[in-house]
Amino acid sequence: MIIVNAGNGSGGFFTYQVLDKLGADTFGSLNLKPDGMFPNHIPNPEDKVAMAVTRTAVLENTADLGIVFDTDVDRSGVVDKDGNPINGDKLIALMASIVLKEHPGSTIVTDARTSLALTKFITDRGGQHCLYRVGYRNVIDKGVQLNQDGIDTQLMMETSGHGALKENYFLDDGAYMVVKIIIEMVRMKLEGSDEGIGSLIKDLEEPLESVELRMNILSESKRAKAEAILIIETFKSYIEEGRLVGWELDACGDCWVSDGCLVDSNDTPAPVDAQMYRTKVSSEEDGQYGWIHIRQSIHNPNIAINMQSTVPGGCLLMARVFLDKFLIASGMERALDFSQIENYIKSGNIS
Ligand SMILES: O=P(O)(O)OC[C@H]1O[C@H](O)[C@H](O)[C@@H](O)[C@@H]1O
C-alpha cells in the first residue's frame, strides 16, 4: 500500500496512471486534484506540513510508503512505513544506498550543504561524494561533466529534493526517484524482509545542529548581485588570510575550492551563476566540528548562510565568530541587514 500526497500539484497522475495500474493499493492518498490555490499546504517535500500529513496517512492506513511530490513532480520526498520523513540528506542517502548497490564505486554529486555524516555514509558504501554548487542545474551539469571526464557518476541530488540519474538521461525527475525506491521496497519484501526502506539509512547520523539564516542586501535591487559578490569574496579573503582562527576554505585532497567545486580537481570552469563557498570550522578540542556555507540566493537579494555542527552550541559559536570577526570587522553593516544573525545569537532560535 502506497500513499501519494501530490499537494494539489500535478503529481496525481502518478497514483491513477502508474501505481493503480500496476496493482498498488493507493487508498488514503492525499491532495491529488490539481488546484493552483494549493488549499491544503505548500506542495514541497521540504515542507513540514506536507511531510506531517503524509506521515499521519501512512500510519493510519498502515501503508508501506508515503510519497510527497512538489508542484511539477521534479522533486520528491518519502515517508517510511514507521512514519519517518525521508527528505533532504536522508533522501540522498536512501538513493545513494540503492544506486551504490547497482553501481559500486559510483560518484554521487550533491550540493555542498550536506552533512559530514552523509559523506561518511556514501564513502562507507564505497562511493565517492562530490560536493558542488547549490542549484539543481549546477549539480546535474557537474554529473554530466564528470561522466564526460570518465568518472562514473550515477546520481546527482540536491538537498532540496531535486535529483537526476544517469540511467534516466540526467533528467531532473522526482517520479523516477520514487520509482527506484518503490522497486527496492518491493524487492526487499519479496526477499522476506519486513524492515521497510527506512532500514537502508539507519546508520546515517543526523547533524546535531543545522541552521539556515539569511541576510538581506540593503542596496537597490539592481546592485544587489554585484554587492553580494563583493561581500562573499571579502569573506573568502578573510578566511584565506587566516583572520578567523580555525576556519579554512573547504578542499578535498589536492583540490582547491575555486569557482565552486569542492571536490573535483578536474573541473572545467563553468559560468558561475551565484557566488558560494564552504568553510570547515575546527577547534583544538574537537578537531573539525562543523562547516559554514555562504552563498548568494538564486532568487532573492539576500545571502544565505548554512551551518552545521557536531558539538552542542557549535552553530551559535560559529554565528558569533562570523558576526564579530567578519561582518562587523569588515564594516558590512553598510551593505547588509544582519538582524537575523543577531537575533539568533541572542535567542538561540531562528526568527
Ligand atoms: O537561493 P534560494 O532562494 O535559496 O533557492 C535555491 C533553489 O533555487 C531554485 O529553486 C533551484 O531550483 C534549487 O535548485 C535551489 O536550491
The ligand as a Gaussian input file, in Angstrom:
#p B3LYP/6-31G(d) Opt

LIG

0 1
 O       18.652000      30.675000      -3.480000
 P       17.393000      30.174000      -2.871000
 O       16.305000      31.157000      -2.829000
 O       17.650000      29.562000      -1.523000
 O       16.907000      28.987000      -3.781000
 C       17.743000      27.919000      -4.107000
 C       16.981000      26.983000      -5.018000
 O       16.621000      27.709000      -6.154000
 C       15.858000      27.034000      -7.120000
 O       14.592000      26.731000      -6.593000
 C       16.537000      25.830000      -7.609000
 O       15.643000      25.057000      -8.369000
 C       17.062000      24.978000      -6.498000
 O       17.882000      24.023000      -7.075000
 C       17.823000      25.802000      -5.478000
 O       18.152000      25.011000      -4.374000

